[in-house]
Structures are given as C-alpha cells and as structure tokens.
C-alpha cells in the first residue's frame, strides 16, 4: 500500500515517523508494507531523508494511481474538503485527524466514501491517541448511548491544572502552556472552547446517528475562571475542568461546552495536565471511561496509523455513521436540568436557600464578602428566572458534575 500525507506539521511528521519506526509490525498487522509515496506541504524540507517525495501540487497525489490512501493532517475545512472529495472520487481512501472537517462535512464525506467504495476514517479527530471513534461505532454499537461528557482539550486542562496545583493565574498558566508548545500563539480555539465544541459534536453525532451542528452548541471557554473560582472549588473538595457534554434521549441531543466543577469522587476529577478523558454512558454497559493523551505528535499519529491499517485490511464499516437530516436533532435547552455551583454575595445566603435546593456551601478568605453554594438540578428556564430574582447578588454560576 502506497500512501500520501497532506500536511507535514506536528501530526503529519508524526505519522511519517510512526510508519517508518514501526514499519515491520505495521506490515504484519496490515498484511502488506505501507510506504509513504508523496508528502504535500508548501514548505521546503531539503534535509529530510526523503526530500524527493515532497510536493506543493496536490495533483501529484490525486493523479498518482499507485497511491491508494491519503492521510490529511492539515486542519481547517478548506482546502481539506476539496482535497478529500477529489481523493475519494479518484478511488483513494481518506484518513484525517481534522476535527473541523469532520464536524462540518462528515455526512457528505461518509456518503462520498460509500459511493466510491473507499474508506473515510477519522479516529484521531477526537481524543488524540485515545481510541474513541471506533469504540462508539463498533464496540459499543449494541448500546443506546445516553450521555457523553469529556475533557477533550489538553491545552485547557493543562492551564486549569496549573491554576489548581500551582496557584497560577489564568494568564501565567496560558503563557506556560504556550512556552511548552501546548498552546498556539493564538489560543482562542482552545481557551474559548471551540476545539472542544467540534469534538463533542462529532461524538454526539456518532451517538444519535444524526448530524449535530457544532455552531448551535452553547459554548463557553475558560477565560472567565479566576482564582476565587479555584478557591471555592477547592473548599468544596472539587476542581474545575472544561467539559464537553451531551445527553441523548428519544433521538434528541442536549449539548454544551462549559467549565464544570468536578467533585473529588467523580471519575474526571483526577484527569490532569494534558491528558483527556471521555466518559460514555450506555444502557447496556453503564459507564465506560476512555483515558489517555489527547494530543501531541506521536499519540495523535498513533490513532491516524491505526486508521491506515484498518483501511488497508478492509476491516471497517463503509456505510455512513451519521447523516444530515431535516429533523432538528437538538432538544429544548430550556427544559434541560443541571446542577451548579453559584457564587453570591454573603447577604444573599437566605435568598439562595429559599430559591434552590442547596447541596453544600463554602467560604474562602480570598472572597470574604461572598459565599458559594452547590445547588441541585434545576432547568435552564427555572434557573434563569431564579437568577433574575437574585439580581446583582449572583456573581457567577458554574455547572456542577
């Protein structure tokens, strides 16, 4: 099997490295040797051991009949979508780590793969090296998935870990993440929750079999988390994580991306640093958690190469995993119920107790004029109504696991 790699950045170079380093074992598992025939990138790599394989022209890949599979690690919707369509129409399978592409154009590309008798695989689009796409498609196919919640972004998890374990401010933790290469110079996709949003859209689409439009998912990042939130969470024996969440009932999905207070006895509490974890609830299996490195050169490349082997051996399901539909897949957000941690001014304590069912409360020297309560599940509509009664006395609300 001769393949091409489109995009030779962190992940693309990792794919090449894994294929070369583990060539013998991969050939055994795939039933044949897998070699990189072409690499597409606009940059020059004169010192690369196979510099002659680099090209800046995608036609060199599309028109090469010996290339049977394309790996795309460029990111973004275009030109990746155009390249994917051209590759599959020319009879080549397509493997991608591109969550933007899968979240936006997944149904069209899966249908195109079916029409052309090729594979479209995207294990690395969610969770980096953590196997999650194939388990949802196949291993857990006998379940009705009712809930998915996960820490899906290593950058934000690293930042929040630094804020809790080292007492760092958000700005300092972000700067450290950028210094270590965990965060981009422009970190908006991570810290504003966009990356997590696309990933939970993909997972929810898999769970309900219908396309979930990521642009409609309420999304909040971690830029508003401060040292007082950290102090209150610690007083409650909890931490704060950026969580992608979805629940599916009767074919309808409720989704959100937001910071969440995670109690000490919750499975996601101990997930720290750049690690990811995804908790899936099925009606047959119950709770099942997937944990590991959710990003990075070699972990993500590992997932890409697993798809390459799957496509080579033909041990995959061709039919589309989810489809775009005219039916509105989203549940009524106002009726969904969630627990919360709320911060209020100290003089609002009795008002809170009268309005909500309180679970616990906490104070901190860092905010002597405030008190935090954890409150039992209340619908979005009811919470908005009761929050209005508190007025300016309600300082902040954070979802509670």
ROVEX-780133 format. One record per residue (C-alpha): x, y, z; residue in three letters. Coordinates in nm, 4 decimals. Layout:
BEGIN
{site {X Y Z} ALA}
...
***
This chain:
BEGIN
{site {0.0000 0.0000 0.0000} UNK}
{site {0.1413 0.3332 -0.1084} UNK}
{site {0.0021 0.6360 0.0734} UNK}
{site {0.0372 1.0141 0.0732} UNK}
{site {0.0476 1.2580 0.3626} UNK}
{site {-0.1107 1.6016 0.3216} UNK}
{site {0.0339 1.8458 0.5741} UNK}
{site {0.3740 1.7876 0.7322} UNK}
{site {0.3355 1.9692 1.0607} UNK}
{site {0.3371 1.8141 1.4065} UNK}
{site {0.0906 1.5332 1.3352} UNK}
{site {0.1877 1.4714 0.9726} UNK}
{site {0.5550 1.4301 1.0599} UNK}
{site {0.4493 1.2075 1.3492} UNK}
{site {0.2582 0.9813 1.1099} UNK}
{site {0.5680 0.9505 0.8915} UNK}
{site {0.7824 0.8742 1.1974} UNK}
{site {0.5480 0.6028 1.3254} UNK}
{site {0.5212 0.4398 0.9817} UNK}
{site {0.8996 0.4306 0.9441} UNK}
{site {0.9879 0.3341 1.3018} UNK}
{site {0.7243 0.0601 1.3323} UNK}
{site {0.7303 -0.0492 0.9677} UNK}
{site {0.7793 -0.4207 1.0334} UNK}
{site {0.4995 -0.4528 1.2890} UNK}
{site {0.2634 -0.2395 1.0816} UNK}
{site {0.3264 -0.4553 0.7748} UNK}
{site {0.2423 -0.7669 0.9771} UNK}
{site {-0.0836 -0.6190 1.1051} UNK}
{site {-0.1834 -0.4695 0.7709} UNK}
{site {-0.0879 -0.7754 0.5691} UNK}
{site {0.1402 -0.5701 0.3463} UNK}
{site {0.4032 -0.2999 0.3691} UNK}
{site {0.2749 0.0586 0.3956} UNK}
{site {0.5050 0.3185 0.2436} UNK}
{site {0.4799 0.6932 0.2058} UNK}
{site {0.4947 0.7805 -0.1639} UNK}
{site {0.4205 1.1554 -0.1512} UNK}
{site {0.4079 1.4370 0.1071} UNK}
{site {0.2179 1.7584 0.0379} UNK}
{site {0.3369 2.0788 0.2041} UNK}
{site {0.4003 2.4343 0.0927} UNK}
{site {0.7268 2.4483 0.2848} UNK}
{site {1.0665 2.3151 0.1808} UNK}
{site {1.2265 2.0208 0.3644} UNK}
{site {1.5679 1.9909 0.1962} UNK}
{site {1.7225 1.7976 0.4864} UNK}
{site {1.4512 1.5341 0.5015} UNK}
{site {1.5790 1.1812 0.4247} UNK}
{site {1.3127 1.1515 0.1530} UNK}
{site {1.3042 1.5125 0.0366} UNK}
{site {1.2326 1.3950 -0.3191} UNK}
{site {0.8858 1.2810 -0.2114} UNK}
{site {0.7680 1.6320 -0.1166} UNK}
{site {0.5382 1.8255 -0.3468} UNK}
{site {0.3438 2.1501 -0.3386} UNK}
{site {0.0944 2.0330 -0.6007} UNK}
{site {-0.1992 1.8200 -0.4827} UNK}
{site {-0.2425 1.6882 -0.8383} UNK}
{site {0.0766 1.4868 -0.7909} UNK}
{site {-0.1159 1.2874 -0.5303} UNK}
{site {-0.4641 1.2791 -0.6843} UNK}
{site {-0.3371 1.1683 -1.0258} UNK}
{site {-0.0965 0.9036 -0.8931} UNK}
{site {-0.2854 0.5769 -0.9443} UNK}
{site {-0.0398 0.3832 -0.7274} UNK}
{site {-0.1412 0.5831 -0.4186} UNK}
{site {-0.4347 0.4050 -0.2575} UNK}
{site {-0.4816 0.6127 0.0564} UNK}
{site {-0.4389 0.9743 0.1631} UNK}
{site {-0.3654 1.0909 0.5176} UNK}
{site {-0.4667 1.4521 0.5804} UNK}
{site {-0.3395 1.6413 0.8858} UNK}
{site {-0.3665 1.9992 0.7599} UNK}
{site {-0.6626 2.1194 0.9663} UNK}
{site {-0.9391 2.3564 0.8605} UNK}
{site {-1.2361 2.2913 0.6348} UNK}
{site {-1.0773 2.4140 0.3126} UNK}
{site {-0.8868 2.3091 0.1142} UNK}
{site {-0.9178 1.9820 0.3089} UNK}
{site {-1.2785 1.9240 0.1978} UNK}
{site {-1.1954 1.9784 -0.1679} UNK}
{site {-0.8909 1.7520 -0.1423} UNK}
{site {-1.0938 1.4818 0.0337} UNK}
{site {-1.3626 1.4871 -0.2350} UNK}
{site {-1.1079 1.4668 -0.5143} UNK}
{site {-0.9131 1.1882 -0.3441} UNK}
{site {-1.2152 0.9667 -0.2787} UNK}
{site {-1.3619 1.0253 -0.6254} UNK}
{site {-1.0291 0.9039 -0.7639} UNK}
{site {-1.0626 0.5806 -0.5636} UNK}
{site {-0.8407 0.6642 -0.2680} UNK}
{site {-0.9352 0.6093 0.0953} UNK}
{site {-0.9055 0.9155 0.3195} UNK}
{site {-0.7808 0.9248 0.6779} UNK}
{site {-0.7890 1.2517 0.8709} UNK}
{site {-0.7160 1.3991 1.2130} UNK}
{site {-0.9051 1.7147 1.1147} UNK}
{site {-1.1899 1.7736 1.3613} UNK}
{site {-1.3048 2.0902 1.1805} UNK}
{site {-1.3525 1.8916 0.8612} UNK}
{site {-1.5334 1.6009 1.0276} UNK}
{site {-1.7596 1.8249 1.2364} UNK}
{site {-1.8591 2.0382 0.9374} UNK}
{site {-1.8623 1.7932 0.6460} UNK}
{site {-1.8734 1.4449 0.7994} UNK}
{site {-2.2053 1.3285 0.6452} UNK}
{site {-2.1081 1.4382 0.2940} UNK}
{site {-1.7670 1.2719 0.3125} UNK}
{site {-1.9000 0.9467 0.4578} UNK}
{site {-2.1616 0.9322 0.1824} UNK}
{site {-1.8959 1.0033 -0.0802} UNK}
{site {-1.6795 0.7221 0.0580} UNK}
{site {-1.9722 0.4812 0.0315} UNK}
{site {-2.0463 0.5889 -0.3260} UNK}
{site {-1.6857 0.5256 -0.4304} UNK}
{site {-1.6231 0.2089 -0.2299} UNK}
{site {-1.3437 0.3636 -0.0231} UNK}
{site {-1.2936 0.4443 0.3431} UNK}
{site {-1.3267 0.7739 0.5268} UNK}
{site {-1.1782 0.7355 0.8748} UNK}
{site {-1.1202 0.9939 1.1492} UNK}
{site {-1.0191 0.8249 1.4748} UNK}
{site {-0.7646 1.0981 1.5506} UNK}
{site {-1.0183 1.3809 1.5174} UNK}
{site {-1.1252 1.3366 1.8819} UNK}
{site {-0.9098 1.2435 2.1777} UNK}
{site {-0.5721 1.2346 2.0027} UNK}
{site {-0.4323 0.8889 2.0731} UNK}
{site {-0.7352 0.7727 2.2749} UNK}
{site {-0.9460 0.5158 2.0869} UNK}
{site {-1.2997 0.6560 2.0969} UNK}
{site {-1.4445 0.6808 1.7433} UNK}
{site {-1.4155 0.3102 1.6608} UNK}
{site {-1.5397 0.2002 2.0061} UNK}
{site {-1.8505 0.4173 1.9642} UNK}
{site {-1.9055 0.2943 1.6073} UNK}
{site {-1.8462 -0.0742 1.6707} UNK}
{site {-1.7562 -0.1919 2.0220} UNK}
{site {-2.0487 -0.0062 2.1847} UNK}
{site {-2.2838 -0.0382 1.8868} UNK}
{site {-2.5202 -0.2576 2.0879} UNK}
{site {-2.5854 0.0252 2.3333} UNK}
{site {-2.8159 0.3217 2.3288} UNK}
{site {-2.5756 0.5976 2.4326} UNK}
{site {-2.7489 0.8332 2.6736} UNK}
{site {-2.4667 1.0596 2.7891} UNK}
{site {-2.1171 1.1672 2.6918} UNK}
{site {-1.9013 1.4002 2.8961} UNK}
{site {-1.5350 1.4549 2.8494} UNK}
{site {-1.2228 1.6587 2.8955} UNK}
{site {-1.1458 1.6900 2.5262} UNK}
{site {-0.8785 1.9587 2.5130} UNK}
{site {-0.5336 1.9062 2.6621} UNK}
{site {-0.4359 2.2733 2.6479} UNK}
{site {-0.7195 2.3941 2.8685} UNK}
{site {-0.6768 2.1000 3.1049} UNK}
{site {-0.3091 2.1886 3.1461} UNK}
{site {-0.3960 2.5522 3.2168} UNK}
{site {-0.6583 2.4604 3.4771} UNK}
{site {-0.4228 2.2075 3.6368} UNK}
{site {-0.1626 2.4813 3.6783} UNK}
{site {-0.4217 2.7114 3.8327} UNK}
{site {-0.5196 2.4455 4.0876} UNK}
{site {-0.1897 2.2726 4.1608} UNK}
{site {0.0428 2.5739 4.1439} UNK}
{site {-0.1886 2.8657 4.2190} UNK}
{site {-0.1069 3.0219 3.8838} UNK}
{site {-0.3266 3.2885 3.7306} UNK}
{site {-0.5005 3.2136 3.4019} UNK}
{site {-0.2602 3.4465 3.2167} UNK}
{site {0.0504 3.2863 3.3683} UNK}
{site {-0.0763 2.9329 3.3092} UNK}
{site {-0.1562 3.0176 2.9467} UNK}
{site {0.1911 3.1669 2.8971} UNK}
{site {0.3485 2.8491 3.0378} UNK}
{site {0.1323 2.6350 2.8069} UNK}
{site {0.2497 2.8400 2.5097} UNK}
{site {0.6123 2.8117 2.6227} UNK}
{site {0.5830 2.4309 2.6352} UNK}
{site {0.4136 2.4146 2.2975} UNK}
{site {0.0760 2.3034 2.4342} UNK}
{site {-0.0977 2.6239 2.3245} UNK}
{site {-0.0748 2.8138 1.9978} UNK}
{site {0.0323 3.1782 1.9754} UNK}
{site {-0.3390 3.2463 1.9185} UNK}
{site {-0.5010 3.0134 2.1743} UNK}
{site {-0.8646 3.1095 2.1064} UNK}
{site {-0.9676 2.7741 1.9583} UNK}
{site {-0.8657 2.6070 2.2830} UNK}
{site {-0.9415 2.8541 2.5615} UNK}
{site {-1.2724 2.9759 2.4132} UNK}
{site {-1.3964 2.6178 2.3816} UNK}
{site {-1.4222 2.5941 2.0014} UNK}
{site {-1.1998 2.2858 1.9774} UNK}
{site {-1.3995 2.1030 2.2442} UNK}
{site {-1.7237 2.2085 2.0752} UNK}
{site {-1.6334 2.0423 1.7460} UNK}
{site {-1.5255 1.7255 1.9236} UNK}
{site {-1.8416 1.6864 2.1309} UNK}
{site {-2.0424 1.7486 1.8113} UNK}
{site {-1.8640 1.4565 1.6440} UNK}
{site {-1.9167 1.2249 1.9412} UNK}
{site {-2.2828 1.3204 1.9741} UNK}
{site {-2.3388 1.2667 1.6019} UNK}
{site {-2.1983 0.9169 1.6442} UNK}
{site {-2.4218 0.8530 1.9448} UNK}
{site {-2.7500 0.9566 1.7814} UNK}
{site {-2.6774 0.8808 1.4149} UNK}
{site {-2.7717 1.2326 1.3049} UNK}
{site {-2.5572 1.5312 1.2213} UNK}
{site {-2.5108 1.7648 1.5168} UNK}
{site {-2.4309 2.1191 1.4028} UNK}
{site {-2.1463 2.2410 1.6233} UNK}
{site {-2.2365 2.6045 1.5538} UNK}
{site {-2.5565 2.5587 1.7570} UNK}
{site {-2.3893 2.4179 2.0676} UNK}
{site {-2.3733 2.6703 2.3576} UNK}
{site {-2.0014 2.7163 2.4122} UNK}
{site {-1.8147 2.8838 2.6953} UNK}
{site {-1.4387 2.8701 2.7435} UNK}
{site {-1.2167 2.9060 3.0487} UNK}
{site {-1.1104 3.2695 3.0173} UNK}
{site {-1.3586 3.3671 3.2905} UNK}
{site {-1.2234 3.1219 3.5506} UNK}
{site {-1.0345 3.3095 3.8224} UNK}
{site {-0.8531 3.2421 4.1485} UNK}
{site {-1.1731 3.2846 4.3505} UNK}
{site {-1.3453 3.0097 4.1497} UNK}
{site {-1.0419 2.7931 4.2214} UNK}
{site {-1.0549 2.8723 4.5932} UNK}
{site {-1.4256 2.7922 4.6242} UNK}
{site {-1.3884 2.4699 4.4252} UNK}
{site {-1.1020 2.3587 4.6489} UNK}
{site {-1.3101 2.4365 4.9582} UNK}
{site {-1.5723 2.2035 4.8153} UNK}
{site {-1.3107 1.9308 4.7502} UNK}
{site {-1.3558 1.9826 4.3788} UNK}
{site {-1.1715 2.1056 4.0718} UNK}
{site {-1.2789 2.2862 3.7551} UNK}
{site {-1.2446 2.1313 3.4088} UNK}
{site {-1.3566 2.2396 3.0636} UNK}
{site {-1.6129 1.9747 2.9720} UNK}
{site {-1.7899 1.8871 2.6519} UNK}
{site {-2.1246 1.7394 2.7494} UNK}
{site {-2.4162 1.5831 2.5662} UNK}
{site {-2.7202 1.3799 2.6607} UNK}
{site {-2.9316 1.1952 2.4072} UNK}
{site {-3.2921 1.0957 2.4681} UNK}
{site {-3.5548 0.9899 2.2153} UNK}
{site {-3.3213 1.0860 1.9337} UNK}
{site {-3.2788 1.4416 2.0599} UNK}
{site {-2.9490 1.5808 2.1885} UNK}
{site {-2.8740 1.8409 2.4520} UNK}
{site {-2.5170 1.9638 2.4201} UNK}
{site {-2.2959 2.2245 2.5806} UNK}
{site {-1.9328 2.3174 2.6318} UNK}
{site {-1.8525 2.4966 2.9566} UNK}
{site {-1.6315 2.4899 3.2648} UNK}
{site {-1.7637 2.2395 3.5156} UNK}
{site {-1.6982 2.1896 3.8848} UNK}
{site {-1.5897 1.8272 3.9275} UNK}
{site {-1.6280 1.6756 4.2797} UNK}
{site {-1.3396 1.4721 4.4214} UNK}
{site {-1.5240 1.1405 4.3810} UNK}
{site {-1.6053 1.1906 4.0114} UNK}
{site {-1.4051 0.9890 3.7508} UNK}
{site {-1.2912 1.3078 3.5725} UNK}
{site {-1.1550 1.4725 3.8881} UNK}
{site {-0.8081 1.3177 3.8674} UNK}
{site {-0.7568 1.3860 3.4946} UNK}
{site {-0.4781 1.6424 3.4940} UNK}
{site {-0.2144 1.8075 3.2792} UNK}
{site {-0.2557 1.7472 2.9020} UNK}
{site {-0.4495 1.4245 2.9464} UNK}
{site {-0.8014 1.3760 2.8123} UNK}
{site {-1.0816 1.1527 2.9353} UNK}
{site {-1.4208 1.0692 2.7898} UNK}
{site {-1.6993 0.9175 2.9989} UNK}
{site {-1.9652 0.7364 2.7944} UNK}
{site {-2.2902 0.6013 2.9394} UNK}
{site {-2.4771 0.3256 2.7568} UNK}
{site {-2.7902 0.1404 2.8578} UNK}
{site {-2.6131 -0.1977 2.8428} UNK}
{site {-2.2577 -0.1221 2.9510} UNK}
{site {-2.3296 0.1557 3.2021} UNK}
{site {-2.0391 0.3967 3.2476} UNK}
{site {-1.7248 0.3443 3.0398} UNK}
{site {-1.4257 0.5796 3.0505} UNK}
{site {-1.1567 0.6317 2.7875} UNK}
{site {-0.8382 0.7979 2.9154} UNK}
{site {-0.5028 0.8939 2.7691} UNK}
{site {-0.3012 1.1573 2.5905} UNK}
{site {-0.5477 1.3626 2.3939} UNK}
{site {-0.2944 1.5490 2.1832} UNK}
{site {0.0672 1.5505 2.0802} UNK}
{site {0.2721 1.4358 1.7866} UNK}
{site {0.3021 1.0624 1.8423} UNK}
{site {-0.0226 0.9908 2.0329} UNK}
{site {-0.2285 1.1512 1.7554} UNK}
{site {-0.0146 0.9858 1.4895} UNK}
{site {-0.0833 0.6527 1.6593} UNK}
{site {-0.4576 0.6968 1.6004} UNK}
{site {-0.4003 0.8026 1.2389} UNK}
{site {-0.1870 0.4971 1.1667} UNK}
{site {-0.4487 0.2689 1.3238} UNK}
{site {-0.6956 0.4037 1.0660} UNK}
{site {-0.4432 0.3497 0.7872} UNK}
{site {-0.4082 -0.0158 0.8896} UNK}
{site {-0.7867 -0.0555 0.9182} UNK}
{site {-0.8390 0.0860 0.5699} UNK}
{site {-0.5629 -0.1329 0.4287} UNK}
{site {-0.7076 -0.4520 0.5724} UNK}
{site {-1.0649 -0.3558 0.4853} UNK}
{site {-1.1804 -0.4251 0.8424} UNK}
{site {-1.4113 -0.1248 0.8572} UNK}
{site {-1.7740 -0.0432 0.8020} UNK}
{site {-1.8346 0.1575 0.4833} UNK}
{site {-2.1911 0.2919 0.5416} UNK}
{site {-2.2177 0.6462 0.6805} UNK}
{site {-2.2081 0.6544 1.0592} UNK}
{site {-2.4392 0.9544 1.0756} UNK}
{site {-2.6408 1.1531 0.8258} UNK}
{site {-2.7566 1.5083 0.7812} UNK}
{site {-3.1323 1.5334 0.8324} UNK}
{site {-3.4058 1.7951 0.8082} UNK}
{site {-3.5194 1.6945 1.1563} UNK}
{site {-3.3998 1.9229 1.4364} UNK}
{site {-3.1746 1.6985 1.6429} UNK}
{site {-3.1456 1.9440 1.9323} UNK}
{site {-3.3596 1.9113 2.2431} UNK}
{site {-3.5252 2.2117 2.4030} UNK}
{site {-3.2413 2.3637 2.6054} UNK}
{site {-3.4735 2.5446 2.8447} UNK}
{site {-3.6060 2.2169 2.9834} UNK}
{site {-3.2682 2.0503 3.0443} UNK}
{site {-3.1763 2.0301 3.4129} UNK}
{site {-2.8276 2.0729 3.5579} UNK}
{site {-2.6597 2.1128 3.8929} UNK}
{site {-2.4481 2.4211 3.9566} UNK}
{site {-2.2042 2.5946 4.1850} UNK}
{site {-2.3106 2.9560 4.2334} UNK}
{site {-2.1162 3.2412 4.3891} UNK}
{site {-2.3292 3.5041 4.5625} UNK}
{site {-2.2749 3.7961 4.7938} UNK}
{site {-2.2840 3.6956 5.1607} UNK}
{site {-2.6115 3.8800 5.2254} UNK}
{site {-2.7864 3.6577 4.9661} UNK}
{site {-2.7440 3.3301 5.1581} UNK}
{site {-3.1024 3.3118 5.2813} UNK}
{site {-3.2374 3.4085 4.9392} UNK}
{site {-3.0441 3.1216 4.7810} UNK}
{site {-3.1778 2.8722 5.0356} UNK}
{site {-3.5310 2.9893 4.9644} UNK}
{site {-3.4948 2.9644 4.5872} UNK}
{site {-3.2867 2.6491 4.5397} UNK}
{site {-3.2289 2.3060 4.6879} UNK}
{site {-2.8790 2.3512 4.8265} UNK}
{site {-2.6323 2.0622 4.8491} UNK}
{site {-2.3411 2.2323 5.0252} UNK}
{site {-2.1821 2.5715 5.0844} UNK}
{site {-1.8318 2.7109 5.1200} UNK}
{site {-1.6427 3.0285 5.2031} UNK}
{site {-1.2887 3.1388 5.1282} UNK}
{site {-1.0588 3.4105 5.2704} UNK}
{site {-0.9945 3.5206 4.9134} UNK}
{site {-1.3538 3.6455 4.8884} UNK}
{site {-1.4682 3.7390 5.2401} UNK}
{site {-1.7878 3.9014 5.1136} UNK}
{site {-1.9013 3.6004 4.9114} UNK}
{site {-2.0382 3.2534 4.9729} UNK}
{site {-2.0611 2.9640 4.7287} UNK}
{site {-2.3426 2.7102 4.7132} UNK}
{site {-2.3777 2.3909 4.5182} UNK}
{site {-2.7397 2.3525 4.4151} UNK}
{site {-2.9387 2.0537 4.2956} UNK}
{site {-3.0515 2.0129 3.9356} UNK}
{site {-3.2747 2.2880 3.8012} UNK}
{site {-3.3840 2.3541 3.4440} UNK}
{site {-3.2209 2.6298 3.2415} UNK}
{site {-3.5507 2.8174 3.2318} UNK}
{site {-3.6089 2.7910 3.6075} UNK}
{site {-3.2510 2.8881 3.6827} UNK}
{site {-3.2758 3.1983 3.4645} UNK}
{site {-3.5948 3.3006 3.6452} UNK}
{site {-3.4483 3.2490 3.9918} UNK}
{site {-3.1172 3.4097 3.8975} UNK}
{site {-3.3118 3.7193 3.7933} UNK}
{site {-3.4592 3.7363 4.1442} UNK}
{site {-3.1086 3.7359 4.2913} UNK}
{site {-3.0057 4.0153 4.0584} UNK}
{site {-2.6604 4.1593 4.1239} UNK}
{site {-2.6225 3.9342 4.4285} UNK}
{site {-2.5495 3.6439 4.1914} UNK}
{site {-2.1848 3.6830 4.0997} UNK}
{site {-2.1199 3.3694 3.8953} UNK}
{site {-2.2660 3.0316 3.8050} UNK}
{site {-2.0629 2.7260 3.7007} UNK}
{site {-2.2093 2.3890 3.6061} UNK}
{site {-2.1556 2.1064 3.8560} UNK}
{site {-2.0965 1.7428 3.7595} UNK}
***
